[in-house]
Amino acid sequence: MLGEMMERPFFVYGSLMKGFWNEEKYLKGKVIRREAGETNGKLYHIENKGFPALIEGTETVFGEVIWVKNFPEVVRKLDEMESFSKSEEDRSQYLRVIQPVLLDNREIEAYIYQYNPRAELNRDDQLKPIPSGAWRKYMKK
């Protein structure tokens, strides 16, 4: 599976951002570079789970772009964390997609874990919109 996958950065917008619990757990010592970035989508806070959900949309979502070392190992662990399975996408909590991300003055393509509203695992989720598009700001309230 990973053999067909190109190494590219990740756009993170929730608990994988610097200073949050999953950054410490999954990315400590593995990030080569980190930059502020933004992408299109619609951002929610999943009230009953305590983390964010990004779905397709036209609003601006703010986060960080990270480049990692040991890419195959990191992507495997992140896929597991996000309950993503390429062979069972309809059952995946999040889908790993490639999407344009805007950095300072340039656009790149990055992997993004996008919330999967069709997944059984997400059926009872309580999604609260985050109009600012910034989960970090939302969590500081």
Backbone as ProteinMPNN parsed JSONL, in Angstrom:
{"seq_chain_A": "MLGEMMERPFFVYGSLMKGFWNEEKYLKGKVIRREAGETNGKLYHIENKGFPALIEGTETVFGEVIWVKNFPEVVRKLDEMESFSKSEEDRSQYLRVIQPVLLDNREIEAYIYQYNPRAELNRDDQLKPIPSGAWRKYMKK", "coords_chain_A": {"N_chain_A": [[0.826, -1.201, 0.0], [1.855, 1.336, 0.884], [3.88, 1.614, -0.945], [2.826, 2.609, -3.325], [2.279, 5.143, -2.649], [3.062, 8.549, -2.663], [5.638, 10.376, -1.064], [4.771, 13.124, 0.816], [3.958, 16.32, 2.323], [1.926, 16.752, 5.331], [-1.169, 18.294, 6.078], [-2.214, 19.503, 9.06], [-4.809, 20.076, 11.4], [-5.813, 19.895, 13.901], [-5.556, 17.944, 16.771], [-2.989, 17.127, 16.153], [-1.458, 19.326, 15.8], [1.194, 21.571, 16.806], [1.861, 21.469, 20.24], [-0.429, 20.16, 21.06], [-2.045, 17.146, 22.313], [-1.866, 14.793, 20.585], [0.185, 15.457, 18.874], [2.399, 15.288, 20.486], [2.255, 12.559, 21.109], [2.307, 11.149, 18.597], [4.035, 12.463, 16.804], [6.377, 13.41, 17.935], [9.754, 14.191, 17.681], [9.76, 13.492, 15.015], [9.112, 15.398, 13.143], [10.336, 17.286, 10.536], [10.069, 19.815, 9.472], [7.867, 22.596, 9.942], [5.129, 24.576, 9.04], [2.886, 27.35, 9.066], [-0.327, 27.077, 7.591], [-3.096, 27.072, 5.249], [-6.271, 25.858, 4.102], [-9.046, 24.941, 1.963], [-12.32, 24.193, 3.156], [-14.694, 22.992, 5.571], [-14.919, 23.474, 8.945], [-15.431, 21.672, 11.927], [-16.162, 21.048, 15.41], [-16.144, 18.028, 17.065], [-18.354, 17.382, 19.314], [-18.942, 15.195, 21.05], [-16.624, 13.745, 20.97], [-14.363, 15.331, 21.193], [-12.494, 16.356, 19.365], [-11.493, 17.802, 16.137], [-13.265, 18.045, 12.938], [-12.849, 18.096, 9.54], [-14.502, 18.879, 6.638], [-15.388, 18.76, 3.124], [-15.569, 21.963, 1.596], [-15.919, 25.55, 1.176], [-14.886, 27.382, 2.881], [-12.207, 28.946, 4.787], [-9.768, 27.026, 6.34], [-7.573, 26.832, 9.012], [-4.285, 25.736, 9.832], [-1.417, 23.623, 10.227], [1.371, 22.803, 8.196], [3.224, 19.931, 7.921], [6.356, 18.35, 7.495], [7.723, 15.185, 7.509], [10.116, 12.854, 8.921], [10.978, 9.399, 8.376], [8.746, 8.614, 6.845], [7.011, 6.356, 5.884], [6.531, 4.94, 8.287], [5.382, 6.947, 9.92], [3.051, 7.676, 8.445], [1.659, 5.286, 8.543], [1.119, 5.067, 11.296], [-0.408, 7.403, 11.667], [-2.576, 6.903, 9.958], [-3.706, 4.807, 11.361], [-4.347, 6.093, 13.798], [-6.284, 7.885, 12.865], [-8.241, 6.171, 12.112], [-8.277, 5.212, 9.451], [-8.639, 3.264, 6.574], [-7.541, 2.215, 3.553], [-8.627, 0.089, 2.142], [-11.117, -0.163, 3.234], [-12.76, 2.22, 3.023], [-15.375, 3.168, 3.421], [-15.844, 2.54, 6.012], [-14.053, 3.98, 7.407], [-13.084, 6.391, 9.806], [-11.879, 8.825, 9.197], [-10.769, 10.057, 6.016], [-7.875, 9.813, 4.037], [-6.836, 12.287, 2.059], [-5.635, 14.081, -0.847], [-4.946, 17.444, -1.076], [-4.996, 20.903, -2.12], [-2.952, 23.253, -0.409], [-2.362, 26.369, 1.049], [0.563, 28.045, 1.609], [2.714, 30.619, 2.94], [3.265, 32.211, 0.395], [2.819, 30.46, -1.593], [1.392, 27.592, -3.234], [0.854, 24.245, -2.307], [0.556, 20.644, -2.522], [-0.919, 18.554, -0.149], [-1.291, 15.83, 2.182], [-4.37, 15.313, 3.786], [-6.402, 14.581, 6.518], [-9.6, 13.957, 6.146], [-12.807, 14.295, 7.457], [-15.169, 11.627, 7.533], [-18.343, 11.55, 6.829], [-20.033, 9.454, 6.144], [-19.307, 7.188, 7.478], [-20.02, 4.527, 9.688], [-19.0, 4.657, 12.247], [-19.084, 7.351, 12.762], [-21.694, 8.064, 12.963], [-23.312, 8.971, 15.168], [-22.193, 11.382, 15.829], [-21.832, 14.67, 17.168], [-21.695, 17.519, 15.611], [-20.267, 20.642, 15.84], [-20.181, 23.728, 14.326], [-17.192, 25.557, 13.49], [-16.773, 28.667, 13.055], [-14.533, 30.375, 12.72], [-12.648, 28.808, 11.528], [-10.423, 27.887, 12.778], [-9.194, 25.574, 14.841], [-7.439, 25.597, 17.024], [-7.819, 28.161, 18.086], [-10.518, 27.902, 18.767], [-10.327, 25.956, 20.793], [-9.067, 27.376, 22.796], [-11.013, 28.858, 23.951]], "CA_chain_A": [[0.0, 0.0, 0.0], [2.666, 2.544, 0.964], [4.727, 1.698, -2.113], [2.17, 3.416, -4.353], [2.025, 6.455, -2.091], [4.166, 9.494, -2.768], [5.928, 11.131, 0.151], [4.393, 14.529, 0.726], [3.656, 16.821, 3.668], [0.583, 16.636, 5.884], [-1.814, 19.473, 6.659], [-2.884, 19.109, 10.296], [-5.673, 21.175, 11.834], [-6.387, 19.563, 15.206], [-4.712, 17.462, 17.874], [-1.621, 16.871, 15.691], [-0.73, 20.591, 15.737], [2.177, 21.79, 17.87], [1.334, 21.773, 21.562], [-1.594, 19.334, 21.398], [-1.719, 15.808, 22.811], [-1.459, 13.798, 19.59], [1.482, 15.868, 18.331], [3.356, 14.697, 21.426], [2.172, 11.099, 21.052], [2.571, 10.557, 17.286], [4.98, 13.187, 15.951], [7.559, 13.863, 18.671], [11.014, 13.781, 17.082], [9.588, 13.044, 13.623], [8.825, 16.534, 12.263], [11.516, 17.94, 9.967], [9.723, 21.224, 9.261], [6.467, 22.914, 10.221], [4.771, 25.931, 8.601], [1.46, 27.69, 9.112], [-0.955, 26.931, 6.288], [-4.566, 27.104, 5.217], [-6.873, 25.122, 2.999], [-10.498, 25.094, 1.889], [-13.113, 23.165, 3.802], [-15.587, 23.469, 6.62], [-14.372, 22.89, 10.159], [-16.349, 21.42, 13.038], [-15.674, 20.372, 16.611], [-17.013, 16.893, 17.37], [-18.635, 17.587, 20.736], [-18.917, 13.956, 21.821], [-15.304, 13.102, 20.869], [-13.344, 16.275, 21.645], [-11.511, 16.736, 18.352], [-12.134, 18.455, 15.001], [-13.623, 17.365, 11.703], [-12.81, 18.946, 8.361], [-15.198, 18.301, 5.49], [-15.274, 19.594, 1.925], [-16.271, 23.232, 1.673], [-15.221, 26.691, 0.571], [-14.375, 28.268, 3.923], [-10.785, 28.799, 5.059], [-9.41, 26.262, 7.534], [-6.191, 27.134, 9.37], [-3.566, 24.653, 10.498], [0.022, 23.57, 10.032], [1.883, 21.822, 7.254], [4.397, 19.284, 8.506], [7.154, 17.408, 6.735], [8.178, 14.221, 8.51], [11.084, 11.808, 8.576], [10.383, 8.064, 8.543], [7.402, 8.783, 6.293], [6.138, 5.166, 5.901], [6.137, 4.648, 9.672], [4.486, 8.01, 10.399], [1.752, 7.591, 7.778], [0.983, 4.094, 9.066], [0.606, 5.408, 12.632], [-1.468, 8.409, 11.535], [-3.741, 6.205, 9.4], [-4.285, 4.049, 12.473], [-4.946, 7.063, 14.715], [-7.454, 8.483, 12.22], [-9.119, 5.058, 11.719], [-8.358, 5.199, 7.992], [-8.215, 2.059, 5.877], [-7.765, 2.375, 2.112], [-9.465, -1.006, 1.65], [-12.463, -0.043, 3.817], [-12.99, 3.659, 3.174], [-16.724, 3.444, 3.923], [-15.838, 2.312, 7.455], [-12.996, 4.821, 7.973], [-13.539, 7.608, 10.483], [-11.341, 9.901, 8.36], [-10.199, 9.635, 4.742], [-6.649, 10.541, 3.716], [-6.992, 12.847, 0.712], [-4.639, 15.07, -1.267], [-5.675, 18.692, -1.27], [-4.134, 22.083, -2.159], [-2.771, 24.004, 0.828], [-1.671, 27.628, 0.809], [1.582, 28.49, 2.551], [2.914, 32.06, 2.769], [3.022, 32.775, -0.939], [2.817, 29.39, -2.585], [0.429, 26.516, -3.018], [1.411, 22.901, -2.398], [-0.433, 19.596, -2.268], [-0.602, 17.858, 1.091], [-2.271, 14.879, 2.683], [-5.265, 15.831, 4.822], [-7.395, 13.612, 6.996], [-10.908, 14.583, 6.006], [-13.868, 13.578, 8.17], [-16.012, 10.806, 6.669], [-19.692, 11.535, 7.412], [-20.736, 8.215, 5.793], [-18.828, 6.075, 8.304], [-20.859, 4.088, 10.812], [-18.31, 5.147, 13.434], [-19.378, 8.778, 12.94], [-23.143, 8.239, 12.836], [-23.914, 9.707, 16.278], [-21.372, 12.543, 16.174], [-22.459, 15.985, 17.321], [-20.774, 18.444, 14.969], [-20.493, 22.058, 16.109], [-19.373, 24.514, 13.381], [-16.164, 26.486, 13.975], [-16.791, 29.7, 12.016], [-13.21, 30.981, 12.512], [-11.81, 27.886, 10.767], [-9.196, 27.632, 13.543], [-9.491, 24.732, 15.998], [-6.618, 26.067, 18.144], [-8.544, 29.315, 18.652], [-11.724, 27.357, 19.366], [-9.965, 25.241, 22.017], [-8.624, 28.336, 23.815], [-12.182, 29.493, 24.561]], "C_chain_A": [[0.863, 1.255, 0.0], [3.557, 2.716, -0.26], [4.144, 2.587, -3.203], [1.977, 4.864, -3.906], [3.263, 7.342, -2.185], [4.379, 10.188, -1.423], [5.562, 12.58, -0.087], [4.078, 15.01, 2.134], [2.198, 16.546, 4.063], [0.104, 18.012, 6.313], [-2.574, 18.977, 7.88], [-3.631, 20.316, 10.855], [-6.268, 20.944, 13.209], [-5.336, 19.11, 16.189], [-3.301, 17.07, 17.447], [-0.816, 18.164, 15.555], [0.184, 20.734, 16.952], [1.47, 22.167, 19.175], [0.121, 20.954, 21.969], [-1.163, 17.898, 21.665], [-1.264, 14.804, 21.758], [-0.165, 14.179, 18.865], [2.572, 15.231, 19.188], [3.414, 13.172, 21.242], [2.655, 10.511, 19.719], [3.702, 11.213, 16.494], [6.269, 13.618, 16.643], [8.829, 13.284, 18.04], [10.927, 13.378, 15.621], [9.346, 14.187, 12.638], [10.133, 17.197, 11.836], [11.272, 19.444, 9.895], [8.239, 21.4, 9.493], [6.224, 24.359, 9.78], [3.272, 26.135, 8.766], [0.899, 27.576, 7.699], [-2.461, 27.042, 6.395], [-5.054, 26.362, 3.983], [-8.371, 25.409, 2.982], [-11.187, 23.924, 2.582], [-14.131, 23.8, 4.721], [-15.163, 22.72, 7.87], [-15.432, 22.804, 11.252], [-15.562, 20.903, 14.237], [-16.657, 19.241, 16.887], [-17.215, 16.886, 18.88], [-18.467, 16.311, 21.552], [-17.561, 13.238, 21.766], [-14.159, 14.027, 21.271], [-12.25, 16.597, 20.652], [-12.237, 17.237, 17.109], [-12.432, 17.524, 13.829], [-13.588, 18.397, 10.581], [-13.549, 18.208, 7.258], [-15.023, 19.236, 4.301], [-16.091, 20.865, 2.105], [-15.413, 24.335, 1.092], [-14.701, 27.684, 1.606], [-12.878, 28.029, 4.11], [-10.597, 28.06, 6.381], [-7.921, 26.466, 7.776], [-5.556, 25.957, 10.098], [-2.084, 24.766, 10.242], [0.345, 22.517, 8.974], [3.156, 21.259, 7.875], [5.036, 18.352, 7.497], [7.776, 16.479, 7.763], [9.303, 13.336, 7.987], [10.425, 10.477, 8.888], [8.94, 8.05, 8.041], [6.538, 7.521, 6.349], [5.639, 4.82, 7.311], [5.121, 5.677, 10.187], [3.113, 7.886, 9.756], [0.97, 6.368, 8.27], [0.356, 4.398, 10.432], [-0.525, 6.43, 12.565], [-2.733, 7.789, 10.947], [-4.469, 5.443, 10.508], [-5.003, 4.988, 13.454], [-6.269, 7.607, 14.161], [-8.472, 7.428, 11.771], [-9.372, 5.062, 10.208], [-7.835, 3.885, 7.446], [-8.556, 2.229, 4.399], [-8.699, 1.294, 1.572], [-10.894, -0.949, 2.204], [-12.815, 1.42, 4.073], [-14.369, 3.972, 3.747], [-16.825, 3.234, 5.438], [-14.805, 3.194, 8.164], [-13.577, 6.076, 8.607], [-13.113, 8.85, 9.697], [-10.807, 9.275, 7.085], [-8.935, 10.455, 4.5], [-6.754, 10.984, 2.267], [-5.829, 13.793, 0.425], [-5.398, 16.333, -1.625], [-4.688, 19.864, -1.34], [-4.131, 22.805, -0.809], [-1.957, 25.241, 0.487], [-0.706, 27.896, 1.949], [1.81, 29.966, 2.253], [2.526, 32.59, 1.402], [3.018, 31.7, -2.013], [1.796, 28.331, -2.217], [1.146, 25.185, -3.204], [0.263, 21.908, -2.281], [0.021, 18.824, -1.043], [-1.676, 16.812, 1.374], [-3.061, 15.552, 3.787], [-6.183, 14.694, 5.23], [-8.727, 14.342, 7.059], [-11.96, 13.687, 6.673], [-14.769, 12.847, 7.176], [-17.419, 10.698, 7.263], [-20.473, 10.248, 7.123], [-20.36, 7.041, 6.703], [-19.778, 5.785, 9.462], [-20.309, 4.632, 12.135], [-18.67, 6.596, 13.772], [-20.878, 9.085, 13.004], [-23.754, 9.123, 13.916], [-23.142, 10.961, 16.674], [-22.188, 13.826, 16.215], [-21.461, 17.023, 16.819], [-21.172, 19.894, 15.233], [-19.598, 22.867, 15.166], [-18.357, 25.406, 14.102], [-16.028, 27.572, 12.905], [-15.422, 30.33, 11.732], [-12.32, 30.099, 11.639], [-10.524, 27.51, 11.49], [-9.532, 26.858, 14.814], [-8.69, 25.163, 17.216], [-7.321, 27.224, 18.859], [-9.806, 28.833, 19.371], [-11.424, 26.703, 20.718], [-9.493, 26.176, 23.129], [-9.794, 28.989, 24.524], [-12.594, 28.769, 25.824]], "O_chain_A": [[0.63, 2.155, -0.806], [3.95, 3.836, -0.586], [4.888, 3.247, -3.928], [1.56, 5.711, -4.696], [4.367, 6.931, -1.83], [3.421, 10.542, -0.735], [5.989, 13.189, -1.068], [3.944, 14.196, 3.048], [1.368, 16.163, 3.239], [0.877, 18.807, 6.848], [-3.467, 18.138, 7.765], [-3.14, 21.443, 10.79], [-7.131, 21.704, 13.647], [-4.344, 19.801, 16.417], [-2.487, 16.711, 18.298], [0.371, 18.121, 15.234], [-0.029, 20.101, 17.986], [0.612, 23.049, 19.211], [-0.319, 21.042, 23.116], [-0.064, 17.484, 21.295], [-0.347, 14.027, 22.023], [0.506, 13.313, 18.303], [3.551, 14.698, 18.665], [4.493, 12.58, 21.224], [3.339, 9.486, 19.71], [4.271, 10.584, 15.602], [7.168, 14.144, 15.987], [8.97, 12.071, 17.885], [11.93, 12.96, 15.041], [9.372, 13.971, 11.426], [10.932, 17.614, 12.674], [12.151, 20.244, 10.215], [7.448, 20.483, 9.272], [7.006, 25.255, 10.1], [2.488, 25.197, 8.62], [1.566, 27.933, 6.728], [-3.023, 27.098, 7.489], [-4.358, 26.254, 2.973], [-8.895, 26.051, 3.893], [-10.679, 22.803, 2.582], [-14.391, 25.001, 4.651], [-15.059, 21.493, 7.869], [-16.214, 23.73, 11.468], [-14.45, 20.392, 14.099], [-17.867, 19.466, 16.938], [-16.348, 16.437, 19.629], [-17.901, 16.351, 22.645], [-17.374, 12.228, 22.444], [-13.09, 13.55, 21.651], [-11.181, 17.064, 21.045], [-13.459, 17.12, 17.021], [-11.934, 16.402, 13.742], [-14.226, 19.446, 10.671], [-13.256, 17.046, 6.977], [-14.565, 20.369, 4.454], [-17.171, 20.843, 2.695], [-14.321, 24.089, 0.58], [-14.135, 28.717, 1.244], [-12.344, 27.023, 3.643], [-11.185, 28.42, 7.401], [-7.106, 26.297, 6.869], [-6.21, 25.27, 10.882], [-1.553, 25.862, 10.062], [-0.319, 21.485, 8.874], [4.044, 22.0, 8.296], [4.353, 17.657, 6.745], [8.298, 16.936, 8.78], [9.428, 13.1, 6.785], [9.417, 10.435, 9.592], [8.036, 7.548, 8.71], [5.407, 7.603, 6.828], [4.478, 4.456, 7.5], [4.125, 5.315, 10.813], [2.102, 7.982, 10.452], [-0.253, 6.424, 8.396], [-0.791, 4.035, 10.692], [-1.492, 6.335, 13.321], [-3.839, 8.108, 11.382], [-5.698, 5.443, 10.573], [-6.122, 4.711, 13.884], [-7.244, 7.766, 14.895], [-9.46, 7.764, 11.119], [-10.507, 4.935, 9.749], [-6.742, 3.44, 7.797], [-9.725, 2.37, 4.039], [-9.476, 1.547, 0.651], [-11.783, -1.624, 1.686], [-13.128, 1.806, 5.199], [-14.519, 4.946, 4.485], [-17.775, 3.694, 6.07], [-14.698, 3.155, 9.389], [-14.442, 6.738, 8.033], [-13.881, 9.8, 9.55], [-10.436, 8.101, 7.07], [-8.928, 11.664, 4.735], [-6.76, 10.156, 1.356], [-5.133, 14.242, 1.336], [-6.369, 16.298, -2.381], [-3.647, 19.823, -0.686], [-5.168, 22.946, -0.16], [-0.986, 25.172, -0.267], [-1.105, 27.965, 3.111], [1.144, 30.514, 1.375], [1.557, 33.338, 1.274], [3.191, 31.99, -3.196], [1.394, 28.192, -1.062], [1.938, 25.014, -4.131], [-0.868, 22.288, -1.977], [1.196, 18.481, -0.911], [-2.801, 16.893, 0.881], [-2.505, 16.268, 4.62], [-6.676, 13.942, 4.39], [-8.948, 15.214, 7.899], [-11.982, 12.474, 6.464], [-15.093, 13.377, 6.113], [-17.661, 9.842, 8.114], [-21.473, 9.978, 7.787], [-21.033, 6.011, 6.69], [-20.271, 6.699, 10.123], [-21.069, 5.015, 13.024], [-18.573, 7.014, 14.926], [-21.271, 10.249, 13.089], [-24.624, 9.943, 13.62], [-23.399, 11.542, 17.728], [-23.099, 14.038, 15.415], [-20.503, 17.365, 17.512], [-22.276, 20.318, 14.891], [-18.377, 22.712, 15.2], [-18.629, 25.937, 15.179], [-15.257, 27.418, 11.958], [-15.178, 30.776, 10.611], [-11.343, 30.583, 11.067], [-9.636, 26.892, 10.904], [-10.09, 27.42, 15.756], [-9.199, 25.103, 18.335], [-7.402, 27.251, 20.087], [-10.121, 29.308, 20.462], [-12.178, 26.876, 21.675], [-9.521, 25.794, 24.299], [-9.617, 29.607, 25.574], [-13.562, 29.163, 26.474]]}, "name": "protein", "num_of_chains": 1, "seq": "MLGEMMERPFFVYGSLMKGFWNEEKYLKGKVIRREAGETNGKLYHIENKGFPALIEGTETVFGEVIWVKNFPEVVRKLDEMESFSKSEEDRSQYLRVIQPVLLDNREIEAYIYQYNPRAELNRDDQLKPIPSGAWRKYMKK"}
